[in-house]
Each structure stands twice: as C-alpha cells, then as structure tokens.
C-alpha cells in the first residue's frame, strides 16, 4: 500500500511539473500558498531588465476577477531558496513585462502589481540561481484604479537611437530626434496643426553615437538646439548651423566611457557648458568660451574609480545656484566616500562640496538615476532615488527638510513594495493633478499623491525600460512618452495645465538652470529647467505644470541664472506662457514690512545692520537692482551683511526669515 501511495505522489508531482513547462500550459493560481517543483520548463522571452536570462522556468497564470493589487512572494519564514520572479501581461505570443524582482528579502523575490478585472497575468519563476523547488504565496489587496491612459501610435521615422524629444527649430513645439547612424539623423518636426514633418540630415561622419546618453541645448545661442552624444569612447557635439538647416560635428579627442551628459551653465556666464559623467575616472566638463568647448576634469565628482552614472543638476538648497547630484552604478567601494551617491553643493564661486553624507543622501545602492522634484509642493526639491539592481536595497523616497538635510520617507510610500528596477527615473506631472509623478521601474507611472506616497496605475503601459523620452508631442498640455518606435500619446483628462517656455537674453537661450514657480489656490509649485535628467534620454526643455481643477494662476515667477527675476500676474490656465528674459522685471511682489525691522545705516558704504522686532529671525539677504537683477546674495550673520562690493545707487533689499517669509526695503549704497 505504501508503494502505491508513493507512486501516486510521484505521478502527481510529475504531472504538476509537466503542466508548467510552457506559457500555454501555465497552471491557474488564486490567493493561497503553492509548492513549485523542480524548475525544468521553457524560459520566458525576456527577463524584464533583470540581467542574464536563465535556462529554464516554471509558469503559472492568475486571472483577475476584479481590479485588485496582487502580491506574489517567495518570502516565507524558514525558506532559503534563491528565486527570480517575473509577471507578464498579454498573450503567450506577445508578452509584456508588468513587474519583476530578483532579491526582495535576502535571496527571495516579491512583486506587487495592479491587476485589471478579466485580464490574465503570467507568473514565472526561472532557474537563474537555482532549479530547486520552493513555496510561494499569492495574495490580493485593495483595487488600484486607472489614473490615466495612453494611445499608442508609431514613430514614422525611427532610427537606432530614439531617445531625444526636444524643440529643434525654435518654435517651442517638441520634436523627435532619431539618430540613424554616424552620418545621418532624422528630425520629426511637430507641426502647429498636429502631426510631424520628417526631415533627414546628413552630418559629417563621427565614430561617436549616443549609445549611452544624449543631451540638447543651444550652446551657441543662435536659436537652434545642438546635441551632445555620449558613447563608450567619448563625446561629440552635433551643432546646428545659423538657420537650423544643417549640422556640423565637433568630435572631442578625449576617449573615455561616458554615462549621463548634461548642458548646464556651470560658471553662469550666459553660455551653456557641457557636463559628462566618466564611468572610470573623475568627471569631465567642457567650458564654453564662446567659440570652443574646452575640456576640464576634476572638481565635480572626483572618486578615482569613477562609477558616475546619472547626473542631475538641481537647486536643492534654493540659493539660486544649480547643484549636482550624481547617482552611482554600485554601492560600497573603497576610499573616502567609496562608490556612493554624491550631492555636490554649488558654493557659488566655481567650487563644489560633496555634502551627501551630512545631507543623508549618500545612498550605497546601485543607482543609475534619480527623479528630483518637489513632491509635496513646499518649495523644496525632493528626490526618488531609483535602483537598477535589487541586490542591495530598494528605491528611496527622500524629503528635503529645507535645512540642507533629507529624511527617508520610503516606508509606506509605495516604493517599499516595488521590487523592480530601472535605469531611468524622472519626475513629471503626467495627469496634471498638481502633484509630480515618477516614471521609473515597474513598467508604469507611480502617481504622486502630494504626501510622499505613490500609486501605480492599474494598467501597466509596457514602457521601454531604456528609451522613453518625454515631451508634449501633440501640444495639448499633457505629457507624452516616446516608447522606442512608438509614441504613447497621453489621452488626458479634465485637469488644467500651464506650459512655460523660456528665451534667455542675458542667460543662456534655453534658460537652462532657471527656476520657474507658479502660485494659485494650491499654494506653490516649482520646476528647474534641466538638460538631461534620468540616465540616458533627453526630455523636453519646456516647463509643464498641472493645476488640477483650479481656475486661476495668480502669479508666475521665473528666476534666471543671470539673477534677473521676471514676475507675471494673473496667467490664464490651459495656455503656453512664453517669457523672454527681462520682459516682466520687478520685485514688487515682495511685501515691504518696515515695521518689523530697521536697516541702519542707510545709506551705507559697507556693513548694513538689521534691528528686528517680534522675535523675527533673519537668515538670508538678497539685493536687487531696481530693474529686477539680483546682484548680491548673502547669509545674515549677527544681523548684518556687507554691501561693500556694490556700486553706488539705490537697490531693493529682500530679507528672508527662518520660516521662509520674505520682506523688502529700499537700500542705498553710498
């Protein structure tokens, strides 16, 4: 009798194993605990950006009876089996990654995804690390709703590198740049009435292609954007001619492994410079003298073995200078600071100081990029530090405290249960509700709720994990995603929006490095104008805001790299606001409150003192010419500042207290 029972158990196990050999024979699963047998089936066609494919896999399928969140996990007490897990949607012939995880807790794997009623999802464990059997669980949670939908349409002119969406002809409509090879690019120019006009350009041959990254900016200020290619052997500038009808190549002789590239005015002389992450050495930057881009190395990320992957320029401390965050490719490392994420504070004098450790931003995980933005609309730039490997941690949600430090808000954020990884993490308001969202891992958008919590869409978008530049490709105020050879066109909703386009005069033409602020019933929203965010793509240089159902925008402020401040009142929603630097000058929006403090001596030729009332504590001072140009910024120490460097004349003094409130008074320099 014992032999018969044993034979029956063996037969059941064999049958159970055979049933899971392919997608077509996947076994149905519902909430509960399951025992997976020896892994011997057909591996999936993709491993969802988890690295090396495996030789075998086992297949299950879950069919949703309602919109729900579903968690699949091999994290079970007492179990120590190294698993790797992927979830797919679609049909067996056309599978799309929904979620994937290698190591969630220890070597076990776990994913949570939004399931849509009636849809079938394929749950696959492969043999990348072991072919041994194990136990796993399936659990259902509350429903995840659809916040947004996209309509897919083909890109009619696609190239080998489809990762650049930016205005290329000076009309402020986002175009698509397709790099075909080292002698040809195709630009799909967005037409005012809709659609695209494809123009092919022959360019001088260069061995450099944007195999790692691409950036765009008008570095000669002629009204037409130029490109910078980043490759495994250096960089090349692809420069538009005077009327935008052709391009030349400036191939730089330095040979090195390039990662993220950016255009940024490092020395604030009104001309765009170029910053380049070096994977194997201290970073490079090219200073623009008006004629040439001149190579420099050191001072902006100097760890000897490099590991510099994703650079993002952002004013995290609100002092008017763009600071630099560098995401590292791997944690740990040796030497001072190791190969750990860096936060380089701009000292305002051409030097930078790594303050990552003091700021609580020295993240040791494998990070290729980070999504920076003001996620709670308090006027300070926060960050979602994304992971590109799950072996040593999860993505982190970091709140800017406004005092130079950040607090980890990951627990309960939604990113504490997202176990997938990605090279690209970027922050945009895709649904125009007034709160920034994150396009990153998990094959979906994590919609921001304004409180450092994020909700994934119920429907995954099957977004390319690498090539996915962002811009408004039909000029409707909603941001779209180029997804490889297709466009995910945002279907939109009833939320209102504002698009701000910039034209620098004293600053660089694009206004890269400017801070744009908008005010209304929601309070305050901010954006920094950046060239090169995420890891490798180039996104729109236009600034987008969603304002939900608000009906008025009371004020828009543009703080230019030059120090000029433009203020525009009563802006109409659902419009594009074009701001030419210096067209709306003034500091009249700063409330004069002389009764709270006294300035003496006034006039002065050097030291100016402040006598305060009502326990007012002043922290910062800014001095503006009456035209609106900022000419001095200083910390208030012992209730005084020096104005010795100023020319004789009348100025507007703006003081900031410890709570961020501003006050103003006229000041005369002898």
Secondary structure as UniProt FT lines:
FT   HELIX           2..19
FT   TURN            24..25
FT   STRAND          27..28
FT   STRAND          32..36
FT   TURN            48..49
FT   STRAND          57..63
FT   STRAND          68..73
FT   TURN            77..78
FT   STRAND          85..91
FT   TURN            92..93
FT   STRAND          94..101
FT   TURN            106..107
FT   STRAND          110..115
FT   TURN            117..118
FT   STRAND          120..126
FT   STRAND          134..140
FT   STRAND          150..154
FT   STRAND          161..166
FT   STRAND          175..181
FT   TURN            182..183
FT   STRAND          184..190
FT   TURN            192..193
FT   STRAND          196..202
FT   STRAND          213..217
FT   TURN            219..220
FT   STRAND          226..231
FT   TURN            232..233
FT   STRAND          234..240
FT   TURN            242..243
FT   STRAND          247..251
FT   STRAND          258..264
FT   TURN            266..267
FT   STRAND          273..278
FT   STRAND          284..288
FT   STRAND          293..297
FT   TURN            304..305
FT   STRAND          308..314
FT   TURN            316..317
FT   STRAND          323..328
FT   TURN            336..337
FT   STRAND          342..346
FT   STRAND          352..354
FT   HELIX           356..359
FT   STRAND          370..373
FT   TURN            375..376
FT   STRAND          382..385
FT   TURN            391..392
FT   STRAND          396..400
FT   STRAND          406..408
FT   TURN            411..412
FT   TURN            415..416
FT   STRAND          426..428
FT   STRAND          437..439
FT   TURN            442..443
FT   STRAND          445..448
FT   STRAND          454..456
FT   STRAND          470..471
FT   STRAND          480..483
FT   TURN            484..485
FT   STRAND          486..490
FT   STRAND          496..503
FT   TURN            509..510
FT   TURN            512..513
FT   STRAND          515..520
FT   TURN            521..522
FT   STRAND          523..528
FT   STRAND          543..548
FT   STRAND          553..559
FT   TURN            561..562
FT   STRAND          564..571
FT   STRAND          575..580
FT   TURN            581..584
FT   TURN            588..589
FT   HELIX           594..596
FT   STRAND          597..600
FT   STRAND          607..612
FT   TURN            614..615
FT   STRAND          618..625
FT   TURN            626..627
FT   STRAND          629..635
FT   TURN            638..639
FT   STRAND          640..642
FT   TURN            644..645
FT   STRAND          649..657
FT   TURN            658..659
FT   STRAND          662..669
//
